[in-house]
Amino acid sequence: MLFSFLYELAIACAFVLNSPRMLYQLIRHKKYRTNLFARFGFGFPTITPKKDGPVIWIHAVSVGEIHAIAGLAKQLKEEINNLTLVISSTTETGHAEAKKTLAWAADAFVYLPFDFWLCVKKVLSRCTPDIVILSEGDLWYRFLHEVKKKGAITLITNGKMSKRSAEKMARFSYFGKKLVSLIDHFCLQSELYKQRFILTGVPASKISITGNSKADALPLPLEGSAIDELKQKLGVKTN
C-alpha cells in the first residue's frame, strides 16, 4: 500500500515537472494533440471479446517497435481462432503507423494510458486482456500490476535493456525487483540483455533468448510454465 502511494506520488511529480515542456511542444510544434487526452483514458473504446477467443494486448511504443511486432501479430492472427487483438502505442507517430501497417490484423488501436491508478482503471474497465505482450521493454508498474490482478499473462518480446537502465534498476533494486516480478516470461534479443535482466532480479528460468524479431518469426519460446499457461489460454495443446 505504501509502495503504491509513493509510486503514484513519484509519477505525479514527474508529470508536473514535465508539463512545461509538454505545453511548449503542444503550442509550438502541435505535438500531443491526439494522444494527450487519450492517454488519460478519454475516448478509450469498449473492447468486447469474440466468442470463446482470447484478448491479446500488444504494446509497442513507437514506429520501430510497431514494425518489430508485425510478424508476431500476423502469426497470432493466423493461428488463434476468434482472437481479439489490441495494439497500443505511446506516440502519435507509432499510433498512426500501427493503423497503417496492421489494419488487417488488429481489432483496436489504442494509446497506453498514463500510469496513474485512475487512468489505468478506466482503461481496464473497458478492456480485460488475457495476455499482454510488451515489445522491447516499456514497463509500467501500475499498468502491469492491474492487468496481473485481472489474471493476465505478461510477456516481453524482442526484449532489451541498456546498460544505463540496468544500472538504474540495480540502484533502485527494491522498485526494480517489484517491476520485473510482474512479467511472467522474458523473450530477449541476446545473452548480453539476459545478463542485464538477471542483475535486476529476473530468474534465468524466466528468460529465453529468441533474437531480434523478424517479419516472418514468432519471437516466443516453446516451453516453460508461463508458456504452457499461455498455450492453455489460447487453446493450444501442450506437450
WOMO-V487343 format. One record per backbone hydrogen bond with DSSP energy under -1.0 kcal/mol. NH is the residue of the N-H (numbers start at 1). CO is the residue of the C=O. E is the energy in kcal/mol with one decimal. If there is no record, write none. Layout:
BEGIN
[[NH | CO | E] [NH | CO | E]]
END
This chain:
BEGIN
[[5 | 1 | -2.1] [6 | 2 | -2.6] [7 | 3 | -2.6] [8 | 4 | -2.5] [9 | 5 | -2.3] [10 | 6 | -2.4] [11 | 7 | -2.5] [12 | 8 | -2.2] [13 | 9 | -2.4] [14 | 10 | -2.3] [15 | 11 | -2.3] [16 | 12 | -2.4] [17 | 13 | -2.5] [18 | 14 | -1.6] [22 | 18 | -2.1] [23 | 19 | -2.8] [24 | 20 | -2.3] [25 | 21 | -2.5] [26 | 22 | -2.3] [27 | 23 | -2.4] [28 | 24 | -3.3] [29 | 25 | -1.4] [31 | 25 | -2.0] [36 | 32 | -1.4] [39 | 35 | -2.2] [41 | 38 | -1.6] [42 | 37 | -1.7] [44 | 41 | -1.3] [47 | 126 | -3.0] [53 | 50 | -2.0] [56 | 84 | -2.5] [57 | 131 | -2.9] [58 | 86 | -3.0] [59 | 133 | -2.9] [60 | 88 | -2.6] [66 | 62 | -2.2] [67 | 63 | -2.1] [68 | 64 | -1.7] [69 | 65 | -1.5] [73 | 69 | -2.7] [74 | 70 | -2.2] [75 | 71 | -2.3] [76 | 72 | -2.5] [77 | 73 | -2.3] [78 | 74 | -2.0] [79 | 75 | -2.2] [80 | 76 | -1.8] [83 | 80 | -1.0] [84 | 54 | -2.5] [86 | 56 | -2.9] [87 | 108 | -2.6] [88 | 58 | -2.7] [89 | 110 | -1.4] [90 | 61 | -2.5] [91 | 61 | -1.7] [95 | 91 | -2.1] [96 | 92 | -2.3] [97 | 93 | -2.3] [98 | 94 | -2.4] [99 | 95 | -2.1] [100 | 96 | -1.5] [101 | 97 | -3.0] [102 | 98 | -2.5] [105 | 102 | -1.2] [106 | 102 | -2.4] [107 | 85 | -3.1] [108 | 85 | -1.3] [110 | 87 | -2.5] [112 | 89 | -2.4] [114 | 39 | -3.6] [116 | 114 | -1.4] [120 | 116 | -2.6] [121 | 117 | -2.7] [122 | 118 | -2.1] [123 | 119 | -2.0] [124 | 120 | -2.7] [125 | 121 | -1.2] [126 | 123 | -1.6] [130 | 55 | -2.7] [131 | 55 | -1.7] [132 | 153 | -3.0] [133 | 57 | -3.0] [134 | 155 | -2.9] [135 | 59 | -2.8] [136 | 157 | -3.2] [137 | 135 | -2.1] [139 | 137 | -1.5] [144 | 140 | -2.4] [145 | 141 | -3.0] [146 | 142 | -2.3] [147 | 143 | -2.2] [148 | 144 | -2.1] [149 | 145 | -1.7] [150 | 146 | -1.1] [151 | 148 | -1.8] [152 | 147 | -2.3] [153 | 130 | -2.4] [155 | 132 | -2.6] [156 | 185 | -2.1] [157 | 134 | -2.6] [159 | 187 | -3.0] [160 | 136 | -2.5] [166 | 162 | -2.3] [167 | 163 | -2.2] [168 | 164 | -2.1] [169 | 165 | -2.6] [170 | 166 | -2.2] [171 | 167 | -2.1] [172 | 168 | -2.4] [176 | 172 | -2.7] [177 | 173 | -2.8] [178 | 174 | -1.6] [179 | 175 | -2.4] [180 | 176 | -2.5] [181 | 177 | -1.6] [182 | 179 | -1.5] [183 | 180 | -1.6] [184 | 154 | -1.8] [185 | 154 | -1.2] [186 | 206 | -3.2] [187 | 156 | -2.3] [188 | 208 | -2.9] [189 | 159 | -2.5] [194 | 190 | -1.6] [195 | 191 | -2.2] [196 | 192 | -1.6] [197 | 193 | -2.4] [198 | 194 | -2.4] [199 | 195 | -1.7] [201 | 198 | -1.6] [202 | 197 | -1.9] [206 | 203 | -1.9] [207 | 204 | -1.7] [208 | 186 | -2.9] [210 | 188 | -2.5] [211 | 188 | -1.4] [217 | 214 | -1.7] [220 | 218 | -2.2] [228 | 224 | -2.5] [229 | 225 | -2.2] [230 | 226 | -1.9] [231 | 227 | -2.8] [232 | 228 | -2.1] [233 | 229 | -2.2] [234 | 230 | -1.8] [236 | 231 | -3.4]]
END
